[in-house]
Amino acid sequence: MKFRYLPGTNLQIAADDRHEVERVLTSLFSMTGGIFLSQLSDLTGMPAATLQNWVKRGYVSSPVDRKYSMRQTTRIIHIALLRQTMPMEDIVSLLSSINNNLADESDDLIDDSKLYIYFSDILLHLPGELFFDREGLLELITERTSDFELSNKTQRDCLTRVLCVMVQAYAASWLSGQVKQGLQELKEGDY
């Protein structure tokens, strides 16, 4: 069985199963009722002070009893992943387009955990050439999110485009890492 990491985390999952992302997240949070800041920092590789700052700035709602929910955790993962290729103001704008006030979960078009499940599913099963084919990527995202009910076409289009930007930002980050690795190998003569 082939294993991969859940995007933006150090959690391994079976890459073959489309529903594994949801199963892993649900089991993690149903057993614990949430995770503490130190666990969240370990999970994402982000410094605790940065995560607390995001809460203070209203990018993520405040933890309850010092525990972060699956929804808050996945919002943090989204921000951490997007931050590698986008300025924070663009990330806030992107996420606000589907979730309005980021600190208020009651006005969200889609729960961040569901958004993360779609994002991860698309990434883990995406043919590489679709990273460079925006129309093909939009079609795949539309297909993969067809089970999510939205009240109108405008909301559906918004969700599709947000996921497209997220996937392409992830791809840009991955490509940037490949470039850095190639340059490092050249410098060290390791080729």
Backbone torsions as a table, in degrees:
resi	resn	phi	psi	omega
1	MET	NA	136.7	-179.0
2	LYS	-88.5	134.2	177.9
3	PHE	-114.9	147.3	175.1
4	ARG	-137.6	170.8	176.5
5	TYR	-94.9	143.6	171.9
6	LEU	-61.7	127.9	-176.5
7	PRO	-51.9	129.4	177.8
8	GLY	81.4	8.0	-178.5
9	THR	-135.6	178.2	173.6
10	ASN	-107.9	19.5	178.9
11	LEU	-88.9	126.9	177.2
12	GLN	-86.0	143.9	176.4
13	ILE	-137.5	160.1	173.2
14	ALA	-75.9	119.4	-173.1
15	ALA	-74.8	-14.9	-174.5
16	ASP	-78.0	-24.6	-171.9
17	ASP	-100.2	121.7	-178.9
18	ARG	-61.7	-26.3	-174.2
19	HIS	-98.3	3.5	-176.5
20	GLU	-65.1	-37.4	-179.4
21	VAL	-58.9	-50.0	-179.4
22	GLU	-64.0	-41.6	179.7
23	ARG	-61.4	-45.7	-178.5
24	VAL	-63.9	-48.3	-179.5
25	LEU	-63.5	-45.7	-178.8
26	THR	-61.8	-44.0	-179.3
27	SER	-67.0	-38.9	179.0
28	LEU	-60.1	-46.2	-175.0
29	PHE	-84.9	-25.5	178.2
30	SER	-73.7	-30.3	178.5
31	MET	-75.1	-34.9	-171.4
32	THR	-105.0	-20.3	-175.6
33	GLY	72.3	9.9	-179.0
34	GLY	136.1	170.2	178.6
35	ILE	-126.4	150.6	-179.6
36	PHE	-81.5	164.0	-177.4
37	LEU	-54.4	-44.3	-178.7
38	SER	-64.4	-37.0	177.7
39	GLN	-68.7	-40.1	178.2
40	LEU	-63.3	-41.3	177.5
41	SER	-63.2	-43.7	177.2
42	ASP	-63.7	-41.8	-177.7
43	LEU	-63.3	-41.4	-174.3
44	THR	-98.8	-17.4	-175.5
45	GLY	77.7	10.5	180.0
46	MET	-94.6	140.3	177.5
47	PRO	-62.0	141.6	-179.2
48	ALA	-57.1	-38.6	-179.3
49	ALA	-62.4	-37.0	177.7
50	THR	-65.2	-44.1	-179.9
51	LEU	-63.1	-42.8	177.9
52	GLN	-63.4	-37.5	178.6
53	ASN	-63.5	-39.6	178.5
54	TRP	-63.6	-36.8	176.7
55	VAL	-67.3	-46.0	-178.8
56	LYS	-60.4	-36.2	-179.0
57	ARG	-81.3	-6.1	177.2
58	GLY	87.1	15.1	177.5
59	TYR	-77.4	-23.3	-178.8
60	VAL	-138.9	141.1	177.6
61	SER	-68.3	158.8	-177.1
62	SER	-69.4	144.1	177.0
63	PRO	-66.2	154.9	177.2
64	VAL	-105.4	126.5	-176.6
65	ASP	52.6	39.2	178.2
66	ARG	66.3	11.4	178.9
67	LYS	-110.9	138.7	176.9
68	TYR	-95.5	132.0	179.2
69	SER	-77.3	173.1	176.4
70	MET	-61.6	-38.5	-179.8
71	ARG	-63.0	-46.1	179.3
72	GLN	-67.1	-40.4	-179.8
73	THR	-62.6	-44.7	-179.4
74	THR	-69.5	-32.4	174.5
75	ARG	-61.3	-43.6	179.9
76	ILE	-63.8	-40.7	177.9
77	ILE	-62.4	-43.6	177.7
78	HIS	-56.5	-50.2	-177.1
79	ILE	-61.6	-45.0	-178.9
80	ALA	-61.3	-41.8	179.4
81	LEU	-67.7	-45.1	-177.9
82	LEU	-69.1	-30.0	-177.8
83	ARG	-61.9	-20.4	-179.6
84	GLN	-71.2	-21.2	-178.4
85	THR	-131.3	-6.9	-175.5
86	MET	-129.6	145.7	173.0
87	PRO	-69.8	153.2	-175.5
88	MET	-57.0	-37.6	-179.2
89	GLU	-63.8	-34.0	177.1
90	ASP	-72.1	-36.3	177.4
91	ILE	-63.8	-46.1	179.0
92	VAL	-60.2	-43.4	179.0
93	SER	-62.9	-45.2	179.8
94	LEU	-60.8	-52.0	-177.7
95	LEU	-68.9	-32.6	177.8
96	SER	-68.1	-25.2	-179.8
97	SER	-64.9	-23.4	176.2
98	ILE	-114.7	-15.3	-176.9
99	ASN	-127.3	16.9	174.0
100	ASN	46.4	-117.3	178.7
101	ASN	-74.8	113.5	-172.8
102	LEU	-63.5	-28.1	-179.3
103	ALA	-84.2	-8.6	-178.2
104	ASP	-111.2	106.0	-176.9
105	GLU	-75.3	-14.7	-175.7
106	SER	-72.7	-17.9	-178.5
107	ASP	-104.0	14.6	-176.5
108	ASP	-75.2	136.6	174.1
109	LEU	-70.5	-36.4	179.6
110	ILE	-143.7	139.0	176.1
111	ASP	-62.6	136.1	-178.8
112	ASP	-58.2	-32.9	179.5
113	SER	-67.7	-38.2	176.7
114	LYS	-67.6	-40.4	176.4
115	LEU	-59.9	-42.8	179.6
116	TYR	-66.3	-38.3	178.5
117	ILE	-63.1	-45.2	176.2
118	TYR	-62.2	-47.6	180.0
119	PHE	-55.7	-49.3	-178.4
120	SER	-65.9	-43.0	179.3
121	ASP	-59.7	-44.8	179.6
122	ILE	-63.9	-46.3	-179.5
123	LEU	-63.2	-44.4	-175.0
124	LEU	-71.0	-18.8	-177.2
125	HIS	-124.4	21.1	-175.8
126	LEU	-88.3	124.2	171.5
127	PRO	-63.0	132.9	-174.1
128	GLY	-51.5	-35.4	-177.4
129	GLU	-66.9	-21.5	-179.6
130	LEU	-72.4	-17.2	174.8
131	PHE	-57.6	-30.5	-174.3
132	PHE	-104.7	3.1	-178.6
133	ASP	-119.1	89.2	-174.9
134	ARG	-57.0	-44.5	-179.1
135	GLU	-64.4	-43.0	177.4
136	GLY	-63.4	-39.6	178.1
137	LEU	-65.0	-43.4	177.7
138	LEU	-61.0	-39.7	177.5
139	GLU	-63.6	-44.9	179.2
140	LEU	-62.0	-44.0	179.8
141	ILE	-63.0	-42.6	178.0
142	THR	-59.7	-42.9	178.4
143	GLU	-64.2	-47.3	-175.7
144	ARG	-70.3	-23.1	-178.9
145	THR	-103.4	9.1	-175.3
146	SER	-62.9	-22.5	179.4
147	ASP	-78.7	-10.4	-178.8
148	PHE	-89.0	121.3	-176.7
149	GLU	-83.6	128.3	174.9
150	LEU	-127.7	153.8	-172.6
151	SER	-77.3	-18.9	179.5
152	ASN	-155.9	168.1	-177.6
153	LYS	-64.5	-34.3	179.3
154	THR	-60.9	-43.5	178.0
155	GLN	-65.6	-41.3	178.7
156	ARG	-61.5	-46.0	179.4
157	ASP	-63.0	-39.9	179.4
158	CYS	-63.0	-47.3	178.4
159	LEU	-59.4	-45.4	-179.4
160	THR	-60.5	-44.4	-177.5
161	ARG	-71.2	-36.5	176.2
162	VAL	-62.5	-47.2	178.8
163	LEU	-62.9	-36.8	177.9
164	CYS	-62.0	-46.3	178.4
165	VAL	-62.1	-42.7	-179.4
166	MET	-62.3	-44.9	-179.9
167	VAL	-65.4	-42.9	179.9
168	GLN	-68.4	-34.6	175.6
169	ALA	-64.5	-40.8	177.1
170	TYR	-62.6	-43.6	179.0
171	ALA	-62.4	-41.2	179.0
172	ALA	-62.8	-40.0	178.1
173	SER	-64.5	-42.9	179.4
174	TRP	-63.0	-45.7	179.2
175	LEU	-62.4	-39.6	177.2
176	SER	-60.7	-41.0	176.9
177	GLY	-63.4	-39.1	178.0
178	GLN	-64.7	-40.2	177.5
179	VAL	-62.5	-46.9	179.6
180	LYS	-61.3	-42.3	178.7
181	GLN	-63.4	-43.3	178.5
182	GLY	-62.1	-41.8	177.9
183	LEU	-65.0	-40.9	179.4
184	GLN	-63.8	-41.7	177.9
185	GLU	-62.4	-38.9	177.1
186	LEU	-64.4	-42.8	179.8
187	LYS	-62.4	-38.7	-176.1
188	GLU	-87.8	-5.3	-177.8
189	GLY	69.2	24.2	-175.6
190	ASP	-98.2	72.6	-179.6
191	TYR	-144.2	NA	NA
